[in-house]
Each structure stands twice: as structure tokens, then as C-alpha cells.
Amino acid sequence: MKKRLLSLLLLGLVLVGLTTTLSGCENVTTRADTQDTWAKIKRRGTVVVGLDDSFVPMGFREKSGKLVGYDIDLARAVFKLYGVKVSFQTIDWSMNATELRNGTIDLIWNGYTKNPQREKVVAFSNTYLKNKQVLVSLKKNHINSFNDMTGKTLGVQSGSSGYESLENNPKLLKDKIAKKTPVQYDTFTNAFLDLNAGRIKGLLIDSVYANYYIKHEANSAAYTETQGTFDSEDFAVGLRKGDTTMKAKINAGLKTLKANGTLAKINKKWFGNQQVEN
């Protein structure tokens, strides 16, 4: 009898804990989808942006540790218009939406691609930069098309738009590669290390990262870029769905920076004479 009572007591505790956990998850979701935090952020004077701090040239650390990049300059320029400072927080990129919705960060601003899957849980600003996925390899690997990756090992960053493109359009590339499964990396930096060491033969990556990385390599002529048929992508700022005021502020700020020439200056600083589409 005592054992039965003990079992029932333990079961009750488990059910209470499960109910509390589910309630907590519902509260987080409700807050993310309904609360407008602009007034609180304005009073605080700081907005927290989550990023992968190894994504050149969007947001990365110099050897000194200083955080720099296209998105760093752009975010600061937008919020300067409203007298709000930007605090950048490094996150696990594969958990970006979770960090946003639970309030650890206020925005995802780091070469974040707008797509239907992400729009189910995250709101997006207007597009501020166009991007595409490219296949990067070493010339000595003789990879000049997606078909040339047949049976070969492909690298991709976990949680990236490249990974999502690969999964959502398997016939274009995924079905051709070794074991029909890519090697996943936490950062593109680590992926390039393996590419250079021959541990992978190709790397599916954002063109903005690939162009910048290769340009700054001493042996830039050793690489080749191949464009497949993945759709072009829109970089936008990720927000909680409840933050309608901040979304309007960011969109208005981007429009102002484009009109007063600040956006063109940031483009020039990070992409030189390379043509970019805003």
C-alpha cells in the first residue's frame, strides 16, 4: 500500500512539473507574439542584438577582439537615429530564434535570411541586402558545378540559410553528395579550415562571406566559386512578432540611411566597388 501511495505521489509531482513547464513555454510564446517592447528598450537606452561573431563581413572579431562588420555599422547607424545604443551578444546561431523569443536578445541582425519557415516564428524588417548561396571549393578539386560534387563531402553551417536551402531543395545538391548528408559546422571559419585541409571538397556558403573571406586570403586564386540554382535571398532583421513598433522604427531608419547616403558609405566600406543590391 505504501509503495502504491509513493508511486501515485511521484506521478503527481511529475504531472505538476510538466504542467508548469508547458505553462512557462506558453507564456514565453505569448509574450514574444504580443508584447511590444519598444518603450522599455527606449527607457533602457540599449537594444541587444544577437549574432554569430565569426560571420565576415557582417559581424566578426578582429585579432584584437574588437567586433566589427557591415551589420555592426548598420545597426548602430539605425539606432543612433533614436538615441539608442546597441549591445551585441554572441549566440549559438542554431538557437537564434529561441534566444530571441525567450528575451535573451531583442533582435537577430547578422546576415539573417528571410524565408517562409522562419516567418512562422519570427517577424522580419524590410530587406536591406540581397544575398545568394555559392559553392566554394579549391581549384585543385575541379568542382565547377553541383554535379561535380557527386559522391563528395560537402560542408555547411548548422542553422544557416545554406543548410535550409540544401534541405528544402535536395535534388539540387543534397542528393548528389556523399551519404546525402553534409558535414555541419558551428562557424564558417571552421568549415574553411576543413576545406583547406581537404577534409571536405566543397562548402555551401553565403556569397557575402565567401567573397570577403577569399579576397582577404593570401592564396585567393586557389579558390573557385560556383553558383547553382538556389533562389536569391533577402537579408533582414529578425524580431519578435509583438515588436511592431521596433519593426516600424527599423524600417524607417533603413529608409533614412538610404536617402541620406549613409547606407552607400557602409556598402563602400565593406564591399568596395563590388555591386550590392539593397
NUFI-986832 format. One record per residue: residue in one letter; chain; y, x, z of N, C-alpha, C, O in turn. Coordinates in steps of 0.1 Angstrom, whole numbers, plus 5000, padded with zeros to 4 digits. Layout:
  dogu  keti    nv    nu    nw   cav   cau   caw    cv    cu    cw    ov    ou    ow
     a     A     Y     X     Z     Y     X     Z     Y     X     Z     Y     X     Z
...
END
This chain:
  dogu  keti    nv    nu    nw   cav   cau   caw    cv    cu    cw    ov    ou    ow
     m     A  4988  5008  5000  5000  5000  5000  5013  5009  5000  5022  5006  4993
     k     A  5012  5019  5008  5024  5028  5009  5026  5035  4996  5038  5037  4992
     k     A  5015  5039  4989  5017  5046  4976  5023  5036  4966  5031  5040  4958
     r     A  5019  5024  4967  5024  5014  4957  5039  5012  4959  5047  5011  4950
     l     A  5043  5011  4972  5057  5009  4976  5065  5021  4971  5076  5020  4966
     l     A  5060  5033  4973  5066  5045  4969  5068  5046  4954  5079  5050  4949
     s     A  5058  5042  4947  5059  5041  4932  5069  5032  4927  5077  5035  4918
     l     A  5070  5020  4934  5080  5010  4930  5094  5015  4933  5103  5012  4925
     l     A  5095  5022  4944  5108  5028  4948  5113  5038  4938  5125  5038  4934
     l     A  5104  5047  4934  5107  5057  4924  5111  5051  4910  5120  5055  4904
     l     A  5103  5040  4907  5106  5034  4894  5120  5027  4895  5127  5027  4885
     g     A  5123  5022  4906  5137  5016  4908  5148  5026  4906  5158  5023  4900
     l     A  5146  5038  4912  5156  5048  4911  5158  5053  4897  5169  5056  4893
     v     A  5146  5054  4890  5147  5058  4876  5155  5048  4867  5163  5052  4859
     l     A  5152  5035  4870  5159  5025  4862  5174  5024  4865  5182  5022  4857
     v     A  5177  5026  4878  5192  5027  4882  5199  5039  4875  5210  5037  4870
     g     A  5192  5050  4875  5197  5062  4869  5199  5060  4854  5209  5064  4848
     l     A  5189  5054  4847  5190  5051  4833  5201  5042  4830  5209  5044  4820
     t     A  5203  5031  4838  5214  5022  4836  5227  5028  4837  5237  5025  4830
     t     A  5229  5037  4847  5241  5044  4850  5245  5053  4838  5256  5054  4833
     t     A  5234  5060  4833  5236  5069  4821  5241  5061  4809  5250  5065  4802
     l     A  5234  5050  4806  5237  5042  4795  5251  5036  4796  5259  5035  4786
     s     A  5255  5032  4808  5268  5027  4811  5279  5037  4808  5289  5035  4802
     g     A  5276  5050  4813  5285  5061  4810  5287  5064  4796  5298  5066  4791
     c     A  5276  5063  4788  5277  5066  4774  5285  5055  4767  5293  5058  4758
     e     A  5284  5042  4771  5291  5031  4766  5306  5033  4769  5314  5030  4760
     n     A  5309  5037  4781  5323  5039  4785  5330  5050  4776  5341  5048  4772
     v     A  5323  5061  4774  5328  5072  4766  5331  5067  4752  5342  5069  4746
     t     A  5321  5059  4746  5323  5054  4732  5335  5044  4732  5343  5044  4722
     t     A  5336  5035  4742  5346  5026  4742  5360  5032  4743  5369  5028  4736
     r     A  5361  5042  4752  5374  5049  4753  5378  5056  4740  5389  5055  4735
     a     A  5368  5063  4734  5371  5070  4721  5375  5061  4710  5383  5065  4702
     d     A  5370  5049  4710  5373  5040  4699  5385  5031  4702  5390  5024  4692
     t     A  5390  5030  4714  5400  5021  4717  5413  5027  4723  5424  5021  4722
     q     A  5411  5038  4731  5423  5043  4738  5432  5052  4729  5427  5060  4721
     d     A  5445  5049  4729  5455  5057  4722  5461  5067  4732  5468  5063  4741
     t     A  5458  5080  4730  5462  5090  4740  5475  5097  4737  5479  5106  4744
     w     A  5482  5093  4727  5494  5100  4723  5505  5101  4734  5510  5112  4736
     a     A  5507  5090  4741  5517  5090  4752  5513  5101  4763  5521  5108  4768
     k     A  5500  5101  4766  5495  5111  4776  5497  5125  4771  5501  5134  4778
     i     A  5494  5127  4758  5495  5141  4752  5509  5145  4752  5513  5157  4754
     k     A  5518  5136  4748  5533  5138  4748  5538  5142  4761  5546  5152  4762
     r     A  5534  5135  4772  5538  5138  4785  5533  5152  4790  5540  5160  4796
     r     A  5520  5155  4786  5514  5168  4789  5520  5179  4782  5521  5190  4787
     g     A  5525  5176  4770  5531  5186  4762  5522  5195  4754  5526  5205  4748
     t     A  5509  5192  4755  5499  5201  4748  5488  5192  4742  5483  5182  4748
     v     A  5483  5196  4730  5472  5189  4724  5461  5199  4722  5464  5211  4719
     v     A  5449  5196  4725  5437  5205  4724  5430  5204  4711  5425  5193  4708
     v     A  5429  5214  4704  5422  5214  4691  5409  5222  4692  5409  5234  4697
     g     A  5398  5216  4688  5385  5223  4688  5383  5230  4675  5386  5225  4664
     l     A  5377  5242  4675  5374  5249  4663  5363  5259  4664  5359  5263  4675
     d     A  5358  5264  4653  5348  5275  4652  5357  5287  4649  5363  5288  4638
     d     A  5359  5296  4658  5368  5307  4657  5363  5319  4648  5368  5330  4650
     s     A  5354  5316  4640  5349  5326  4630  5350  5321  4616  5344  5328  4607
     f     A  5358  5311  4614  5359  5304  4600  5371  5310  4593  5382  5303  4594
     v     A  5370  5321  4587  5381  5326  4579  5383  5319  4566  5372  5315  4560
     p     A  5395  5316  4561  5408  5320  4568  5413  5308  4576  5425  5308  4579
     m     A  5405  5298  4579  5411  5286  4585  5414  5288  4600  5425  5284  4605
     g     A  5405  5295  4607  5407  5298  4621  5398  5309  4626  5386  5306  4626
     f     A  5403  5320  4629  5394  5332  4633  5401  5342  4641  5413  5341  4642
     r     A  5394  5351  4647  5400  5360  4656  5400  5374  4650  5391  5379  4644
     e     A  5412  5380  4651  5414  5394  4646  5406  5403  4656  5402  5399  4666
     k     A  5405  5416  4652  5398  5426  4661  5405  5426  4674  5398  5429  4684
     s     A  5417  5423  4675  5424  5423  4688  5421  5411  4697  5424  5411  4709
     g     A  5414  5401  4691  5411  5389  4698  5421  5378  4695  5419  5367  4699
     k     A  5432  5381  4688  5442  5371  4686  5437  5361  4676  5431  5364  4666
     l     A  5439  5348  4679  5435  5337  4670  5445  5335  4659  5457  5332  4662
     v     A  5441  5335  4646  5450  5333  4635  5443  5324  4625  5431  5321  4626
     g     A  5450  5320  4614  5444  5313  4604  5453  5302  4598  5463  5299  4603
     y     A  5449  5297  4586  5456  5287  4579  5457  5274  4588  5468  5269  4589
     d     A  5446  5269  4594  5447  5257  4602  5455  5260  4615  5461  5250  4620
     i     A  5455  5272  4620  5462  5275  4632  5477  5273  4629  5484  5267  4637
     d     A  5482  5279  4618  5496  5278  4614  5500  5264  4611  5511  5259  4615
     l     A  5491  5257  4604  5494  5243  4600  5495  5234  4612  5504  5226  4613
     a     A  5485  5235  4621  5485  5226  4633  5498  5229  4642  5504  5219  4647
     r     A  5501  5241  4644  5513  5245  4652  5526  5239  4645  5535  5234  4652
     a     A  5526  5240  4632  5538  5236  4625  5540  5220  4626  5551  5215  4627
     v     A  5529  5213  4625  5529  5199  4626  5534  5194  4640  5543  5186  4641
     f     A  5528  5200  4650  5531  5195  4664  5544  5201  4669  5550  5196  4678
     k     A  5549  5212  4663  5563  5216  4666  5573  5206  4663  5583  5205  4669
     l     A  5570  5198  4653  5579  5187  4649  5581  5177  4660  5591  5170  4661
     y     A  5571  5176  4669  5571  5166  4680  5573  5173  4694  5571  5166  4704
     g     A  5575  5186  4694  5577  5192  4707  5565  5194  4715  5565  5194  4727
     v     A  5553  5194  4708  5540  5196  4715  5534  5209  4711  5533  5212  4700
     k     A  5529  5216  4721  5522  5229  4719  5507  5226  4716  5502  5216  4720
     v     A  5501  5236  4709  5487  5234  4705  5478  5244  4713  5481  5256  4713
     s     A  5468  5239  4720  5459  5248  4726  5446  5247  4719  5440  5237  4716
     f     A  5441  5259  4714  5428  5260  4706  5416  5263  4715  5417  5273  4723
     q     A  5406  5255  4713  5394  5257  4721  5382  5259  4713  5379  5251  4704
     t     A  5375  5270  4714  5363  5273  4707  5351  5264  4711  5349  5263  4723
     i     A  5345  5258  4701  5334  5249  4705  5321  5252  4696  5322  5260  4686
     d     A  5310  5247  4700  5298  5247  4692  5300  5237  4681  5301  5225  4683
     w     A  5302  5243  4669  5306  5234  4657  5296  5223  4655  5301  5212  4650
     s     A  5283  5224  4658  5274  5214  4655  5276  5202  4665  5270  5191  4663
     m     A  5284  5204  4676  5287  5194  4686  5301  5189  4685  5306  5183  4695
     n     A  5308  5192  4674  5323  5189  4673  5326  5174  4676  5336  5171  4684
     a     A  5319  5165  4670  5322  5150  4672  5319  5146  4687  5327  5138  4692
     t     A  5309  5152  4693  5306  5149  4707  5317  5154  4716  5322  5147  4725
     e     A  5322  5166  4714  5333  5172  4721  5345  5164  4720  5353  5162  4730
     l     A  5348  5159  4708  5360  5150  4705  5359  5137  4713  5368  5133  4720
     r     A  5348  5130  4712  5346  5117  4718  5345  5117  4733  5349  5107  4739
     n     A  5340  5128  4739  5340  5128  4753  5353  5134  4760  5354  5135  4772
     g     A  5362  5137  4751  5375  5141  4756  5377  5156  4759  5388  5160  4764
     t     A  5367  5164  4756  5369  5179  4759  5380  5184  4750  5387  5193  4754
     i     A  5381  5179  4738  5391  5183  4728  5398  5170  4723  5392  5159  4725
     d     A  5410  5172  4717  5417  5160  4712  5416  5159  4697  5417  5148  4692
     l     A  5413  5170  4690  5413  5170  4676  5402  5180  4671  5399  5190  4678
     i     A  5397  5177  4659  5389  5187  4652  5397  5192  4640  5400  5184  4631
     w     A  5402  5204  4640  5411  5209  4630  5407  5223  4625  5412  5233  4631
     n     A  5397  5223  4616  5392  5236  4613  5383  5236  4600  5371  5238  4600
     g     A  5390  5233  4589  5383  5231  4577  5372  5220  4578  5361  5222  4574
     y     A  5376  5209  4584  5367  5198  4587  5367  5188  4575  5377  5182  4571
     t     A  5355  5186  4569  5354  5178  4557  5352  5163  4560  5344  5160  4568
     k     A  5360  5156  4553  5359  5141  4554  5348  5136  4546  5347  5139  4534
     n     A  5339  5128  4552  5328  5122  4544  5324  5109  4551  5327  5107  4563
     p     A  5316  5100  4544  5313  5087  4550  5304  5088  4562  5306  5080  4571
     q     A  5296  5098  4563  5287  5099  4575  5296  5102  4588  5294  5096  4598
     r     A  5305  5111  4586  5314  5115  4598  5324  5103  4601  5327  5101  4612
     e     A  5328  5096  4591  5337  5085  4593  5331  5073  4601  5339  5065  4606
     k     A  5318  5074  4603  5312  5063  4612  5316  5065  4626  5316  5056  4634
     v     A  5319  5078  4630  5322  5081  4644  5335  5087  4646  5340  5088  4658
     v     A  5342  5092  4636  5354  5099  4637  5365  5094  4627  5361  5090  4616
     a     A  5377  5093  4632  5388  5089  4623  5394  5102  4616  5393  5113  4622
     f     A  5400  5101  4604  5405  5112  4597  5419  5110  4593  5424  5099  4590
     s     A  5427  5121  4593  5440  5121  4588  5440  5121  4573  5429  5121  4567
     n     A  5451  5121  4566  5452  5123  4552  5446  5137  4549  5447  5146  4557
     t     A  5441  5139  4537  5437  5152  4532  5448  5161  4531  5459  5158  4526
     y     A  5446  5174  4536  5456  5184  4535  5452  5196  4526  5460  5204  4523
     l     A  5439  5196  4523  5434  5207  4514  5421  5204  4508  5412  5198  4514
     k     A  5420  5207  4495  5407  5204  4488  5398  5216  4489  5403  5228  4489
     n     A  5385  5214  4489  5375  5224  4491  5363  5221  4483  5361  5210  4478
     k     A  5354  5231  4481  5341  5228  4474  5331  5238  4480  5335  5248  4486
     q     A  5318  5235  4477  5308  5243  4482  5304  5253  4471  5302  5249  4459
     v     A  5301  5266  4474  5297  5275  4464  5285  5283  4469  5283  5284  4482
     l     A  5277  5288  4460  5265  5296  4464  5269  5310  4462  5272  5315  4451
     v     A  5269  5318  4473  5272  5332  4473  5260  5340  4474  5251  5337  4482
     s     A  5259  5350  4466  5248  5360  4466  5252  5374  4463  5264  5375  4459
     l     A  5244  5383  4464  5246  5397  4459  5243  5397  4444  5233  5392  4440
     k     A  5251  5404  4437  5248  5405  4422  5234  5411  4419  5228  5407  4409
     k     A  5230  5420  4428  5217  5426  4425  5205  5416  4427  5194  5418  4422
     n     A  5208  5404  4433  5198  5393  4434  5196  5385  4421  5187  5377  4420
     h     A  5206  5386  4412  5206  5379  4400  5205  5364  4401  5197  5357  4395
     i     A  5213  5359  4411  5214  5345  4413  5227  5340  4406  5238  5342  4410
     n     A  5225  5333  4394  5236  5328  4386  5236  5313  4385  5245  5308  4378
     s     A  5227  5306  4391  5226  5292  4390  5218  5287  4402  5211  5295  4408
     f     A  5218  5274  4405  5210  5269  4416  5195  5270  4412  5187  5272  4421
     n     A  5192  5270  4400  5178  5271  4396  5172  5285  4399  5160  5287  4401
     d     A  5181  5295  4399  5177  5309  4403  5173  5310  4417  5168  5321  4421
     m     A  5176  5300  4425  5172  5300  4440  5158  5295  4442  5154  5294  4453
     t     A  5151  5291  4431  5138  5286  4432  5128  5296  4440  5127  5307  4436
     g     A  5123  5291  4451  5114  5299  4459  5121  5309  4468  5114  5317  4474
     k     A  5134  5310  4468  5141  5320  4475  5148  5314  4488  5149  5302  4489
     t     A  5151  5322  4497  5156  5318  4510  5171  5316  4510  5179  5325  4506
     l     A  5175  5304  4515  5190  5300  4515  5195  5299  4529  5187  5295  4538
     g     A  5207  5304  4531  5213  5303  4544  5224  5292  4544  5230  5290  4533
     v     A  5227  5286  4555  5237  5276  4557  5241  5275  4571  5233  5278  4580
     q     A  5254  5271  4574  5258  5270  4588  5254  5256  4593  5255  5246  4587
     s     A  5249  5256  4605  5245  5244  4612  5257  5234  4614  5267  5239  4618
     g     A  5255  5222  4610  5266  5212  4612  5277  5213  4602  5287  5206  4603
     s     A  5276  5222  4592  5287  5223  4582  5286  5213  4572  5275  5206  4570
     s     A  5296  5211  4564  5296  5202  4553  5286  5207  4542  5281  5199  4534
     g     A  5284  5220  4541  5275  5225  4532  5260  5221  4535  5253  5217  4527
     y     A  5257  5221  4548  5244  5216  4553  5243  5202  4550  5232  5197  4545
     e     A  5253  5194  4552  5252  5179  4549  5251  5177  4534  5243  5168  4530
     s     A  5258  5185  4526  5256  5183  4511  5242  5186  4507  5237  5180  4498
     l     A  5237  5197  4513  5223  5201  4510  5213  5190  4513  5204  5187  4505
     e     A  5215  5184  4525  5205  5174  4529  5207  5161  4521  5197  5154  4518
     n     A  5219  5157  4518  5222  5144  4512  5219  5145  4497  5218  5134  4490
     n     A  5218  5157  4491  5215  5158  4477  5204  5168  4474  5206  5178  4468
     p     A  5192  5165  4480  5181  5175  4480  5177  5180  4466  5173  5192  4465
     k     A  5178  5172  4456  5174  5176  4442  5182  5187  4436  5178  5195  4428
     l     A  5195  5188  4441  5204  5198  4435  5200  5212  4439  5201  5221  4431
     l     A  5196  5214  4452  5193  5227  4456  5182  5228  4467  5173  5237  4466
     k     A  5182  5219  4476  5172  5220  4487  5158  5220  4483  5150  5228  4488
     d     A  5154  5212  4473  5141  5211  4468  5136  5224  4461  5124  5225  4458
     k     A  5146  5232  4457  5142  5244  4450  5139  5256  4459  5132  5265  4455
     i     A  5146  5256  4471  5145  5268  4479  5132  5270  4486  5124  5260  4487
     a     A  5129  5281  4492  5117  5284  4499  5114  5274  4510  5123  5272  4518
     k     A  5103  5268  4510  5098  5258  4520  5107  5246  4521  5106  5238  4530
     k     A  5116  5245  4511  5126  5234  4510  5134  5232  4523  5138  5221  4527
     t     A  5136  5243  4530  5143  5244  4543  5152  5256  4544  5147  5267  4542
     p     A  5165  5254  4546  5174  5265  4547  5173  5272  4561  5168  5266  4571
     v     A  5177  5284  4562  5179  5291  4574  5193  5287  4580  5203  5289  4573
     q     A  5193  5282  4592  5206  5278  4598  5212  5288  4607  5205  5295  4614
     y     A  5225  5290  4606  5233  5300  4614  5244  5293  4622  5249  5282  4618
     d     A  5247  5299  4633  5258  5293  4641  5271  5296  4635  5281  5288  4637
     t     A  5273  5307  4628  5285  5311  4622  5282  5317  4608  5271  5322  4605
     f     A  5292  5316  4599  5291  5322  4586  5291  5337  4587  5285  5344  4578
     t     A  5297  5342  4597  5297  5357  4599  5283  5362  4600  5279  5372  4594
     n     A  5275  5355  4608  5261  5360  4610  5253  5357  4597  5244  5365  4594
     a     A  5256  5347  4590  5249  5344  4577  5252  5355  4567  5243  5359  4560
     f     A  5264  5360  4566  5268  5371  4557  5260  5384  4561  5256  5391  4552
     l     A  5259  5386  4574  5251  5398  4578  5237  5398  4573  5232  5408  4568
     d     A  5231  5386  4573  5217  5385  4568  5217  5385  4553  5207  5391  4547
     l     A  5227  5380  4547  5228  5381  4532  5229  5396  4528  5222  5400  4519
     n     A  5237  5403  4534  5239  5417  4531  5227  5425  4534  5224  5435  4527
     a     A  5219  5421  4544  5207  5428  4548  5195  5424  4540  5184  5430  4541
     g     A  5196  5414  4531  5185  5409  4523  5176  5400  4529  5166  5396  4524
     r     A  5180  5395  4541  5171  5385  4548  5172  5371  4542  5162  5363  4544
     i     A  5183  5368  4535  5184  5356  4527  5189  5361  4514  5195  5371  4513
     k     A  5187  5353  4503  5191  5356  4490  5204  5349  4485  5210  5353  4476
     g     A  5207  5338  4492  5218  5330  4489  5224  5323  4501  5217  5321  4511
     l     A  5237  5320  4500  5244  5314  4511  5253  5302  4506  5262  5305  4498
     l     A  5250  5290  4510  5259  5279  4507  5270  5278  4516  5268  5277  4528
     i     A  5282  5278  4511  5294  5281  4520  5306  5275  4514  5307  5273  4501
     d     A  5316  5272  4522  5329  5267  4517  5336  5277  4509  5336  5289  4512
     s     A  5342  5273  4498  5348  5282  4488  5360  5290  4495  5362  5301  4492
     v     A  5367  5283  4504  5379  5289  4510  5374  5301  4519  5381  5312  4519
     y     A  5363  5299  4526  5357  5310  4534  5352  5321  4525  5355  5333  4527
     a     A  5344  5317  4515  5338  5327  4506  5349  5336  4499  5347  5348  4499
     n     A  5359  5330  4493  5369  5337  4486  5376  5347  4495  5379  5358  4492
     y     A  5380  5343  4507  5387  5351  4517  5378  5363  4521  5382  5374  4522
     y     A  5366  5360  4525  5356  5370  4530  5354  5381  4520  5355  5392  4522
     i     A  5350  5376  4508  5347  5386  4497  5359  5394  4493  5358  5406  4491
     k     A  5371  5388  4493  5383  5395  4489  5386  5407  4499  5391  5417  4495
     h     A  5382  5405  4511  5385  5415  4522  5374  5424  4524  5374  5433  4534
     e     A  5363  5423  4517  5352  5433  4518  5355  5445  4509  5360  5444  4498
     a     A  5351  5457  4514  5353  5469  4506  5345  5469  4493  5349  5475  4483
     n     A  5333  5462  4493  5325  5462  4481  5325  5447  4475  5315  5442  4472
     s     A  5337  5442  4474  5338  5428  4469  5331  5426  4456  5327  5414  4453
     a     A  5331  5436  4447  5324  5435  4434  5309  5433  4435  5303  5429  4425
     a     A  5304  5435  4447  5289  5433  4448  5284  5419  4450  5272  5416  4449
     y     A  5294  5410  4451  5291  5396  4453  5293  5387  4441  5300  5391  4432
     t     A  5286  5376  4440  5287  5367  4430  5288  5353  4436  5281  5350  4445
     e     A  5297  5344  4430  5298  5330  4434  5293  5321  4423  5297  5323  4411
     t     A  5285  5311  4427  5280  5301  4417  5285  5287  4421  5282  5284  4433
     q     A  5291  5280  4412  5295  5266  4415  5284  5257  4410  5280  5257  4398
     g     A  5279  5249  4419  5269  5239  4415  5276  5226  4411  5287  5225  4406
     t     A  5269  5215  4414  5274  5202  4411  5276  5193  4423  5277  5181  4422
     f     A  5278  5199  4435  5282  5192  4447  5296  5186  4445  5304  5193  4438
     d     A  5298  5175  4451  5312  5169  4450  5322  5178  4457  5319  5185  4466
     s     A  5335  5177  4452  5345  5184  4459  5348  5178  4472  5343  5166  4474
     e     A  5354  5185  4481  5356  5180  4495  5370  5179  4499  5379  5186  4494
     d     A  5373  5171  4509  5386  5169  4514  5387  5174  4528  5380  5169  4537
     f     A  5395  5184  4531  5397  5189  4545  5407  5180  4551  5418  5177  4546
     a     A  5404  5175  4563  5413  5166  4571  5411  5168  4585  5402  5175  4590
     v     A  5420  5163  4593  5419  5164  4608  5411  5153  4614  5413  5141  4610
     g     A  5401  5157  4622  5393  5146  4629  5399  5142  4642  5403  5150  4650
     l     A  5399  5129  4644  5405  5123  4656  5395  5112  4661  5387  5107  4654
     r     A  5398  5108  4674  5391  5097  4679  5397  5084  4673  5408  5084  4669
     k     A  5388  5074  4671  5393  5062  4664  5404  5055  4671  5412  5047  4665
     g     A  5405  5057  4684  5415  5050  4691  5429  5056  4690  5439  5050  4693
     d     A  5429  5069  4685  5442  5076  4684  5450  5073  4672  5452  5082  4663
     t     A  5454  5060  4670  5461  5056  4658  5475  5062  4657  5480  5065  4646
     t     A  5481  5063  4669  5495  5069  4669  5495  5084  4665  5503  5088  4657
     m     A  5486  5091  4670  5485  5105  4667  5481  5107  4652  5486  5116  4646
     k     A  5473  5099  4647  5469  5099  4633  5482  5097  4624  5484  5105  4615
     a     A  5490  5087  4628  5503  5085  4621  5512  5097  4622  5519  5100  4612
     k     A  5513  5103  4634  5522  5114  4636  5517  5126  4627  5526  5133  4621
     i     A  5504  5129  4627  5499  5140  4619  5502  5138  4604  5506  5147  4597
     n     A  5499  5126  4599  5501  5122  4585  5516  5124  4581  5519  5130  4571
     a     A  5525  5119  4590  5539  5121  4588  5543  5135  4588  5552  5140  4580
     g     A  5537  5143  4597  5541  5157  4598  5536  5165  4586  5544  5173  4581
     l     A  5524  5162  4581  5520  5169  4569  5529  5165  4557  5532  5174  4549
     k     A  5533  5153  4556  5542  5149  4546  5556  5156  4547  5561  5161  4537
     t     A  5561  5158  4559  5573  5165  4561  5572  5180  4557  5581  5185  4551
     l     A  5561  5186  4561  5559  5201  4558  5557  5203  4543  5561  5213  4538
     k     A  5552  5193  4536  5550  5195  4522  5564  5193  4515  5567  5200  4506
     a     A  5572  5184  4520  5586  5182  4515  5595  5193  4517  5604  5196  4509
     n     A  5594  5199  4529  5604  5210  4533  5600  5224  4529  5607  5234  4532
     g     A  5588  5225  4522  5584  5238  4517  5575  5246  4527  5570  5257  4523
     t     A  5573  5241  4540  5565  5249  4549  5551  5250  4545  5545  5260  4547
     l     A  5545  5239  4540  5531  5239  4535  5529  5250  4524  5519  5257  4524
     a     A  5539  5250  4515  5537  5260  4504  5538  5274  4510  5531  5283  4504
     k     A  5546  5277  4520  5546  5290  4526  5533  5294  4533  5529  5305  4532
     i     A  5527  5284  4539  5514  5286  4546  5503  5289  4536  5495  5298  4537
     n     A  5504  5281  4525  5494  5284  4514  5496  5298  4509  5486  5305  4507
     k     A  5508  5302  4506  5511  5315  4501  5506  5326  4510  5500  5336  4506
     k     A  5508  5324  4523  5504  5334  4533  5489  5337  4533  5485  5348  4534
     w     A  5481  5326  4532  5467  5327  4534  5459  5328  4521  5448  5333  4521
     f     A  5465  5322  4510  5457  5322  4498  5464  5330  4487  5459  5331  4475
     g     A  5476  5336  4489  5483  5344  4480  5486  5336  4467  5491  5324  4468
     n     A  5483  5341  4456  5486  5334  4443  5474  5325  4439  5475  5319  4428
     q     A  5464  5324  4447  5453  5315  4444  5457  5301  4444  5464  5296  4453
     q     A  5454  5293  4433  5458  5279  4432  5450  5271  4442  5438  5271  4442
     v     A  5457  5264  4451  5450  5255  4460  5456  5241  4458  5468  5239  4454
     e     A  5448  5231  4461  5452  5217  4460  5454  5211  4473  5444  5210  4481
     n     A  5466  5206  4476  5469  5199  4489  5469  5184  4487  5471  5177  4497
END
